Each structure stands twice: as structure tokens, then as C-alpha cells.
């Protein structure tokens, strides 16, 4: 490759077979500099690492003892009293509350030597900008450290009081011992999972998710970076495609409230349409909602059942039991039945009965026995619908 006159002249004063210490090398560089602008010096180091691996990437910064020779300016983004403090500190120019608008979320692009105070971004959604923290961290003694992306993301989520923290991983999420995807983890379950032998990347991501949720982030998601549309599928479908870590109860069974009426009506409508359940009006359901138990998954009612007690006979009726079609054959019916049975025992009920036209085998498998209409409480016998020809099953508690 041909070389220019300037480069050939620079080579004349350098013995390319000799070893120079740093001081002599810098002198040679300065003596050979002829350009009319500040030239750049590059240093090549053999560190014996493989930069293709994320944990072996190297970023570094060296601060020269006398600076770079440039005049530095400091930009401050603040509001209210903090803006007045910044002006009093003496910046030559500034605009209170101003900041670059680079994205839908609040904050500006800063590089902090330590975690950013809340005032530096003016709150969560101050100026419609996106914060881009640096991966460089600094110790009190001035040492520079290269932080992992997982650590930076976790710290940023905590200080920004984020609602969600999302990790993109090579795996499809956290897997169990049989290599099956674990869709939800409580904080206790996440902590136990970390004790298992996980891959290095997954351990960092799950550890970051656990720290963030313990510090107030509502949810953390671990999803695959190799799935097209993974972010949309995780955030805008009820079950997502990855692993959700949350301190909140993602799914649980509880007593119903008046606010659940709409969700219960939507759940039972298909079963009422095909004749599996007796139709209930909104007015009737609002009157009887205290008798209902619901299973809620991510703010959606996916199962329900009602318990009508007959105190004199110490008998209870299990009615309007329904599970959303997407969640059947997954044990939710058993969980709902168990909840109803515990509630019935607490009320002093000794026997539980059910009337059904479609699911006799399911109740038989769970300890119910075939019974007769005459075995029902007197009041219930009077309300029996002979046109539906429902079968009666009773289970002692």
C-alpha cells in the first residue's frame, strides 16, 4: 500500500523495531504532528480476550492529567427551585425546564458519575425525552468501571420509578428443570430460581429483575430477542411469551365484589348461550355477587363459581361454575372448587350439592355422588327446573 510524504517523513524519526516507554512515545508523536488541527492518537492493546462474548467487551476511559485542552460547558436541566440553584451556580446560559425531546417518555440524555437524582430528569415524564445512561461507572477514588447492560437497566428502572423493566435474552425466558417456560414468578420464587444453576446471562437478568421489583418496579419481563414482535406479544397479550417477575399477585382466587359483575357476565355469556348455564340478568347478578368467588388473572376474570348456603339443613349449593376456554384443563377448576369447599366448611356447611346437565363426569371424579331431587333442601326442590332435567350430585365435606 502506497504511503504519503507526511507519513514517510514521520517514520524517519522512529525505529519500528525498538520498544519505547510511554514518555518517549508521546514525545515522538508530538514531534511528528504537522496537521493544523488536534490529531488523534490510537493505542492498540492485546488483552487476550474474545470481544464476541458480552462479558468480555471492554470499554475504557483515560483522563489526562491536564485535561484535553478544551473549555468544558455544563448543561443543567431542572425546574423550579433546582433551576434557580443552577442559575445561581453560574452557568452562562440556560432555560429552566427545557430539554431535548427525543422520545415519548420524560427525561433528557445524561451521563451520570453516580445514580441520577430524581430532580435531574424532572420526574417521570418531564420533557418528553428518553434517558440514555452511560455504561461507565465511577468509584469515589476516581476509578472507571464498565457496567453490564443488565446492571445499568436495573439501576435506571429503580431511579426512574419505572412501571416495567424488560430484558431481552437469548433464551425464551426462565425455564424449569424440564426446560419448560415459567410464565410467572413471584419474588420468593425468583429468589429460589436464582439458587439453581442458570446461564450467566439469565442469572444476571433474573437477578436484576428481582432487585428492581424489590425496589418498587411493578413488573419485570424476560423475553427472547430472537422472536419477531416479542415486545408486543409480551405486553399486549394476557399471557405474554416470556417470564414475568412481579411482587404483585398476577393471578389469584378471591371473593367477588360489585366491580366484578361485568367480568363475570362476559365469562359466563358463552356458556349461557349454549345452555350449559342458566341465564342470569345483570340485575340478578348484582344482587347475588356476594355469593360469588372469582379467579382473576392480570385484571381479567377467568373463572367463577357461586356458593348458596341453606343454613337450616347445613347444605350449600355450588352453582354457576365456569372457567374461560383458554384456561381449561389446567387445574383452575380444582383450585376454584377447593376455595368453595374451604369457604363452605367455615360456614358450617356439611354437604355440598351441584346441579348439572353437561359435566357430571367432572364432579364424579372429585368425590361427588349421584343423588335425587328429594335429597335437596325443601326450598331448592321448589325452584328445580324440570325442563332442564339437571342431574343432582352431593359431596360430604
C-alpha positions as CSV (number, residue, x, y, z in Angstrom):
1,X,0.0,0.0,0.0
2,X,1.4,3.4,-1.0
3,X,2.2,5.9,1.7
4,X,2.1,9.7,1.5
5,X,5.0,12.1,2.0
6,X,3.9,13.2,5.5
7,X,3.7,9.6,6.7
8,X,7.1,8.6,5.3
9,X,8.6,11.7,7.0
10,X,7.0,10.7,10.3
11,X,8.5,7.3,10.0
12,X,12.0,8.7,9.6
13,X,12.5,9.5,13.3
14,X,11.0,6.2,14.6
15,X,12.8,2.9,15.0
16,X,10.0,0.5,14.3
17,X,12.0,-2.4,15.8
18,X,12.6,-0.6,19.1
19,X,10.4,-0.5,22.3
20,X,9.6,2.9,23.6
21,X,8.3,3.8,27.1
22,X,5.2,6.0,27.3
23,X,7.0,9.3,27.8
24,X,9.3,8.8,24.8
25,X,6.4,7.6,22.7
26,X,4.4,10.7,23.4
27,X,7.3,12.9,22.6
28,X,7.7,11.2,19.2
29,X,4.0,11.6,18.4
30,X,4.1,15.3,19.3
31,X,7.3,15.9,17.2
32,X,5.8,14.2,14.2
33,X,2.5,16.1,14.4
34,X,2.2,18.6,11.4
35,X,-1.5,19.0,10.9
36,X,-3.2,22.3,11.7
37,X,-5.9,20.5,13.9
38,X,-5.8,18.4,17.0
39,X,-4.7,15.0,15.8
40,X,-5.9,11.7,17.4
41,X,-3.7,9.1,18.8
42,X,-4.7,5.4,18.8
43,X,-3.3,2.7,21.1
44,X,-3.7,-1.0,20.3
45,X,-3.6,-3.4,23.2
46,X,-3.6,-7.1,23.2
47,X,-5.7,-8.1,26.2
48,X,-6.1,-11.8,25.4
49,X,-10.0,-11.7,25.4
50,X,-12.7,-12.6,23.0
51,X,-14.9,-9.5,22.4
52,X,-17.6,-11.6,20.8
53,X,-18.7,-12.5,24.3
54,X,-20.8,-9.9,26.1
55,X,-18.9,-10.4,29.4
56,X,-15.6,-9.7,27.7
57,X,-16.4,-6.5,26.0
58,X,-14.1,-3.7,27.1
59,X,-14.8,0.0,27.3
60,X,-12.3,2.3,29.0
61,X,-11.6,6.0,29.5
62,X,-8.3,7.7,30.5
63,X,-8.4,11.2,31.9
64,X,-5.3,13.1,31.0
65,X,-3.6,14.9,34.0
66,X,-4.0,18.4,32.5
67,X,-7.3,17.8,30.7
68,X,-7.9,17.8,27.0
69,X,-7.2,21.5,26.4
70,X,-10.8,22.2,25.7
71,X,-13.2,24.5,27.5
72,X,-16.0,22.5,29.1
73,X,-19.6,23.6,29.3
74,X,-22.1,22.2,31.7
75,X,-25.8,21.9,30.8
76,X,-28.4,21.7,33.5
77,X,-32.0,20.5,33.0
78,X,-34.1,21.5,36.0
79,X,-37.3,23.1,37.1
80,X,-38.4,25.3,40.0
81,X,-36.0,25.7,42.9
82,X,-33.5,23.5,41.3
83,X,-33.4,25.7,38.2
84,X,-32.7,28.7,40.5
85,X,-29.9,26.8,42.2
86,X,-28.4,26.1,38.8
87,X,-28.6,29.7,37.7
88,X,-27.0,30.8,41.0
89,X,-24.1,28.4,40.4
90,X,-23.2,30.4,37.4
91,X,-23.9,28.7,34.0
92,X,-23.6,31.3,31.3
93,X,-26.9,30.4,29.7
94,X,-29.8,28.2,30.5
95,X,-33.5,27.7,30.1
96,X,-35.5,26.4,33.1
97,X,-37.5,23.3,32.2
98,X,-36.0,23.0,28.8
99,X,-34.7,19.8,27.4
100,X,-34.3,17.9,24.1
101,X,-37.3,15.9,23.0
102,X,-36.1,12.6,21.7
103,X,-38.9,10.1,22.7
104,X,-42.3,9.5,24.3
105,X,-41.0,9.3,27.9
106,X,-39.7,12.1,30.1
107,X,-36.1,13.0,30.9
108,X,-33.1,14.0,28.9
109,X,-29.9,12.3,27.9
110,X,-27.4,12.5,30.7
111,X,-24.2,10.7,31.7
112,X,-24.0,10.4,35.4
113,X,-21.0,9.5,37.5
114,X,-23.4,8.1,40.1
115,X,-27.2,7.2,40.0
116,X,-29.2,10.2,38.9
117,X,-31.2,12.1,41.5
118,X,-34.9,12.4,40.7
119,X,-34.6,16.1,40.0
120,X,-32.2,15.6,37.1
121,X,-35.0,14.2,34.9
122,X,-37.7,16.5,36.3
123,X,-39.8,13.4,37.2
124,X,-41.0,10.6,35.1
125,X,-42.4,12.5,32.1
126,X,-40.8,15.9,32.4
127,X,-39.9,16.9,28.8
128,X,-40.9,14.0,26.5
129,X,-37.3,12.8,26.1
130,X,-35.6,9.5,26.6
131,X,-32.9,9.0,29.1
132,X,-29.7,7.2,27.8
133,X,-27.5,6.3,30.8
134,X,-23.8,5.5,30.2
135,X,-22.4,2.1,30.9
136,X,-19.5,3.8,32.7
137,X,-19.5,3.9,36.5
138,X,-17.1,5.7,38.8
139,X,-15.8,4.8,42.2
140,X,-15.2,7.5,44.9
141,X,-11.5,7.2,44.2
142,X,-12.0,8.1,40.5
143,X,-11.7,4.6,39.1
144,X,-13.7,3.8,36.0
145,X,-15.7,0.6,35.6
146,X,-17.6,-0.9,32.7
147,X,-21.0,-1.9,33.9
148,X,-23.1,-4.6,32.4
149,X,-26.2,-3.6,30.4
150,X,-28.4,-5.5,33.0
151,X,-26.9,-3.5,35.9
152,X,-27.4,-0.2,34.1
153,X,-31.0,-1.1,33.1
154,X,-31.9,-2.2,36.7
155,X,-30.5,1.0,38.2
156,X,-32.2,3.2,35.7
157,X,-35.5,1.5,36.2
158,X,-35.3,1.9,40.0
159,X,-34.3,5.6,39.9
160,X,-36.9,6.4,37.3
161,X,-39.5,4.5,39.3
162,X,-40.5,2.6,36.2
163,X,-43.6,0.5,35.9
164,X,-41.9,-2.1,33.8
165,X,-38.3,-3.4,33.2
166,X,-37.8,-5.5,30.1
167,X,-34.8,-7.7,29.5
168,X,-34.2,-9.2,26.0
169,X,-32.4,-12.5,26.3
170,X,-31.1,-15.3,24.1
171,X,-33.4,-17.8,25.9
172,X,-37.2,-17.5,25.6
173,X,-37.4,-16.8,29.3
174,X,-36.7,-18.6,32.6
175,X,-37.0,-22.4,32.1
176,X,-37.8,-25.1,34.7
177,X,-35.9,-28.3,35.3
178,X,-37.7,-29.9,32.3
179,X,-36.8,-27.0,30.0
180,X,-40.4,-25.7,30.1
181,X,-41.0,-21.9,30.1
182,X,-42.0,-20.5,33.5
183,X,-44.5,-17.8,32.7
184,X,-44.8,-16.1,36.1
185,X,-42.5,-15.8,39.1
186,X,-43.2,-14.2,42.5
187,X,-40.3,-12.6,44.2
188,X,-39.9,-15.6,46.5
189,X,-40.0,-18.0,43.5
190,X,-37.5,-15.8,41.6
191,X,-35.1,-15.9,44.6
192,X,-35.3,-19.7,44.7
193,X,-34.8,-20.0,41.0
194,X,-31.6,-18.0,41.3
195,X,-30.2,-20.7,43.5
196,X,-30.4,-23.1,40.6
197,X,-27.7,-23.4,38.0
198,X,-28.7,-20.8,35.4
199,X,-26.8,-19.5,32.4
200,X,-24.7,-16.4,33.1
201,X,-26.9,-14.1,31.1
202,X,-30.1,-15.4,32.6
203,X,-28.7,-15.2,36.1
204,X,-27.8,-11.5,35.5
205,X,-31.3,-10.7,34.0
206,X,-33.3,-12.6,36.7
207,X,-31.1,-11.1,39.4
208,X,-31.7,-7.6,38.0
209,X,-35.5,-8.3,37.8
210,X,-35.6,-9.4,41.4
211,X,-33.6,-6.3,42.6
212,X,-35.8,-4.0,40.6
213,X,-39.1,-5.4,41.9
214,X,-37.9,-5.4,45.5
215,X,-37.1,-1.7,45.0
216,X,-40.5,-0.7,43.7
217,X,-40.6,-1.6,40.0
218,X,-44.0,-3.2,39.5
219,X,-43.1,-5.8,36.9
220,X,-40.0,-7.1,35.1
221,X,-40.2,-9.2,31.9
222,X,-37.6,-11.6,30.5
223,X,-38.3,-12.3,26.8
224,X,-36.4,-13.6,23.8
225,X,-34.7,-11.2,21.5
226,X,-35.0,-13.7,18.6
227,X,-38.8,-13.6,18.3
228,X,-40.3,-11.1,15.8
229,X,-42.7,-8.8,17.7
230,X,-41.7,-10.3,21.1
231,X,-42.2,-6.9,22.9
232,X,-45.8,-6.5,21.5
233,X,-46.7,-10.1,22.3
234,X,-45.4,-9.8,25.8
235,X,-47.0,-6.5,26.7
236,X,-50.3,-6.7,24.8
237,X,-51.4,-10.3,25.3
238,X,-52.7,-11.6,28.6
239,X,-50.1,-14.5,29.0
240,X,-47.2,-13.0,27.0
241,X,-44.4,-15.1,25.6
242,X,-41.7,-14.8,28.3
243,X,-41.3,-14.8,32.0
244,X,-42.9,-12.2,34.2
245,X,-41.4,-11.3,37.6
246,X,-43.6,-9.3,39.9
247,X,-44.2,-8.6,43.6
248,X,-47.9,-8.3,42.8
249,X,-50.3,-11.2,42.6
250,X,-50.7,-11.9,38.9
251,X,-53.4,-14.5,39.4
252,X,-55.5,-15.4,42.4
253,X,-58.8,-16.5,43.7
254,X,-60.9,-14.3,45.9
255,X,-64.4,-13.2,46.9
256,X,-66.2,-11.2,44.2
257,X,-67.1,-7.6,44.5
258,X,-69.6,-5.4,42.7
259,X,-66.8,-4.3,40.3
260,X,-66.5,-7.9,39.0
261,X,-70.1,-8.1,37.7
262,X,-69.1,-7.1,34.1
263,X,-66.2,-9.6,34.0
264,X,-68.4,-12.4,35.3
265,X,-71.1,-11.6,32.8
266,X,-68.6,-11.7,29.9
267,X,-67.2,-15.0,31.2
268,X,-70.5,-16.9,31.5
269,X,-72.2,-15.5,28.4
270,X,-70.9,-18.2,26.0
271,X,-72.0,-21.0,28.5
272,X,-75.4,-19.4,28.8
273,X,-75.7,-19.2,25.1
274,X,-75.1,-23.0,24.6
275,X,-77.3,-23.9,27.5
276,X,-74.6,-25.1,29.9
277,X,-75.6,-22.4,32.5
278,X,-78.9,-20.8,33.4
279,X,-79.1,-17.2,32.2
280,X,-78.6,-14.5,34.8
281,X,-79.5,-10.9,34.3
282,X,-77.1,-8.1,35.3
283,X,-79.6,-7.1,38.0
284,X,-79.8,-10.6,39.5
285,X,-76.0,-10.9,39.4
286,X,-75.5,-7.6,41.1
287,X,-77.9,-8.8,43.9
288,X,-76.1,-12.1,44.3
289,X,-72.5,-11.0,43.6
290,X,-71.6,-11.6,47.3
291,X,-72.2,-15.3,46.8
292,X,-69.6,-15.5,44.0
293,X,-65.9,-16.3,44.0
294,X,-63.7,-15.3,41.1
295,X,-60.2,-16.2,39.8
296,X,-58.6,-13.1,38.4
297,X,-55.6,-13.2,36.1
298,X,-53.9,-9.8,35.3
299,X,-57.1,-7.9,36.0
300,X,-59.3,-10.3,33.9
301,X,-61.9,-12.7,35.4
302,X,-61.0,-16.2,34.0
303,X,-63.1,-18.4,36.4
304,X,-66.0,-18.0,38.7
305,X,-68.4,-20.0,41.0
306,X,-71.1,-19.3,43.5
307,X,-72.0,-20.8,46.9
308,X,-75.6,-20.5,48.1
309,X,-75.9,-21.7,51.7
310,X,-79.0,-23.4,53.2
311,X,-78.2,-22.8,56.8
312,X,-81.0,-24.9,58.4
313,X,-80.0,-28.1,56.5
314,X,-76.3,-27.2,56.8
315,X,-76.1,-27.7,53.0
316,X,-74.6,-25.5,50.3
317,X,-75.2,-25.3,46.5
318,X,-72.3,-24.9,44.1
319,X,-73.6,-23.0,41.1
320,X,-72.5,-21.0,38.1
321,X,-69.1,-22.7,37.9
322,X,-67.2,-21.6,34.8
323,X,-63.6,-21.4,33.5
324,X,-62.6,-19.4,30.5
325,X,-62.0,-21.7,27.5
326,X,-58.3,-20.6,27.2
327,X,-57.6,-21.8,30.8
328,X,-59.4,-25.1,31.0
329,X,-57.7,-28.4,31.8
330,X,-55.0,-26.5,33.8
331,X,-56.2,-27.1,37.3
332,X,-58.1,-23.9,37.8
333,X,-61.5,-25.7,38.3
334,X,-59.9,-27.7,41.1
335,X,-58.5,-24.6,42.7
336,X,-61.9,-22.9,42.5
337,X,-63.7,-26.0,43.9
338,X,-61.1,-26.1,46.8
339,X,-61.7,-22.5,47.6
340,X,-65.5,-23.0,47.7
341,X,-65.2,-26.1,49.9
342,X,-63.0,-24.3,52.4
343,X,-65.5,-21.4,52.5
344,X,-68.3,-23.8,53.0
345,X,-66.6,-25.5,55.9
346,X,-66.0,-22.1,57.5
347,X,-69.8,-21.5,57.3
348,X,-70.6,-24.8,59.0
349,X,-71.8,-26.5,55.8
350,X,-71.6,-30.3,55.9
351,X,-72.6,-31.2,52.4
352,X,-72.2,-29.5,49.0
353,X,-74.5,-30.2,46.1
354,X,-74.5,-29.2,42.4
355,X,-77.0,-29.5,39.6
356,X,-75.5,-30.0,36.1
357,X,-76.5,-31.1,32.6
358,X,-73.1,-31.3,30.9
359,X,-70.3,-32.0,33.4
360,X,-71.4,-35.0,35.5
361,X,-68.1,-36.9,35.0
362,X,-66.0,-34.0,36.3
363,X,-67.9,-33.8,39.6
364,X,-67.9,-37.6,40.0
365,X,-64.1,-37.6,39.6
366,X,-63.9,-35.2,42.5
367,X,-65.9,-37.0,45.1
368,X,-69.5,-36.1,44.3
369,X,-72.1,-38.9,44.4
370,X,-75.3,-39.2,42.3
371,X,-78.3,-38.1,44.4
372,X,-82.0,-37.5,43.9
373,X,-84.1,-34.3,43.8
374,X,-85.6,-35.4,47.1
375,X,-82.1,-35.0,48.7
376,X,-82.1,-31.3,48.0
377,X,-83.2,-28.7,50.6
378,X,-87.0,-28.1,50.5
379,X,-86.6,-24.5,49.2
380,X,-84.3,-25.7,46.4
381,X,-86.7,-28.5,45.4
382,X,-89.4,-25.9,44.9
383,X,-87.1,-24.0,42.4
384,X,-86.0,-27.1,40.5
385,X,-86.4,-26.7,36.7
386,X,-87.8,-30.0,35.4
387,X,-87.4,-28.8,31.8
388,X,-83.6,-28.7,32.1
389,X,-83.5,-32.2,33.7
390,X,-80.4,-31.3,35.6
391,X,-78.7,-34.2,37.5
392,X,-78.0,-33.9,41.2
393,X,-74.7,-34.6,42.8
394,X,-73.8,-34.3,46.5
395,X,-70.4,-34.4,48.3
396,X,-69.9,-34.6,52.0
397,X,-67.4,-32.2,53.4
